[in-house]
Amino acid sequence: MSAVPEPTDERLREEQTASDERLREEQTASDERLREEQTASDGADATAEQIAADALLRPVRPLNAFEDTVERLLQTIRLGVLRPGESLPPERELATRLGVSRDTVREAIKSLADAGYLVSRRGRYGGTFIADALPAPRTGDVAFSRTDIDDALRLREILETGAARMAACRTLSATEREALWSRLLDVRGAAPQDYRRLDSRLHLAIAEAAGVPSLVPLVAQNRMRLNEMLDCIPLLPRNIAHSDEQHEAIVMAILAGDADGAAQTMAAHVWGSAALLHGFLD
């Protein structure tokens, strides 16, 4: 029986080379599968984020364009559709998607930057970005759920829309007319630290003008609850200016006896507050 020949060094090297080549091919195939799986996963995440962004960045209601724009942007930030460090879409694109002017988008972005949610960067890679550290709602030891906010706002809509309509339906005395106009002028010239108080006085004056005495304490109680929520969000200058315009329109409609106009403008005014409260506190 002949002896099995010992493998030569050259044959051993060939076998080792073939083995190494097989290992490399297997590793390459494995890496390729991982890349494909990761690409599919990233694509699914991107698709989900795009769907969420499309759902949130949809046309807003024209009566409260600024407030609704702020709410939509806050939703995309606070729900994680846009993550810290990511950039917002360009102003032109946001304006088109939200159905508002670029000035409205610019004001909303500035307000959210002032509130600490966005940062602007200049230069070649500049733009508007989500802040790396988002501010916490200024609720102190008080937390408001969506149910809390909806309850206060829906009651407000019932009380104050009805009050505006009733006031416009009445023949107001000279004293009542003067009281309404005086309260309107007070809130229009209010300093930021006095705004909530003088805003409440105007709304109570509208309730008084409705001529239903038992309505006033109900509005007052609701305003107390509402102001607890409003004190937890920043005062936005553009919103204050818009509120001043709505206040004037409401008072003018009441004084003109335009019940539908007074009620409709009051309802829009309530919805504007709702948009900001849900945006900041939900």
Protein Blocks (a to p, Z undefined) as FASTA:
>chain_A
ZZdddddfklmmmmmmmmmmmmmmmmmmmmmmmmmmmmmmmmmmmmmmmmmmmmmmgcdd
fklmmmmmmmmmmmmmmnomacghiacddfklmmmmnopafklmmmmmmmmmmnopaccd
edjkgccdddfbdcdddekjaccdfklmmmmmmmmmmmmmmmmmmmmmpccdfklmmmmm
mmmmmmmmpcfklmmmmmmmmmmmmmmmnopaklmmmmmmmmmmmmmmmmmpccdfklmm
mmmmmmmmmmmmmmnopaklmmmmmmmmmmmmmmmmmmmmZZ
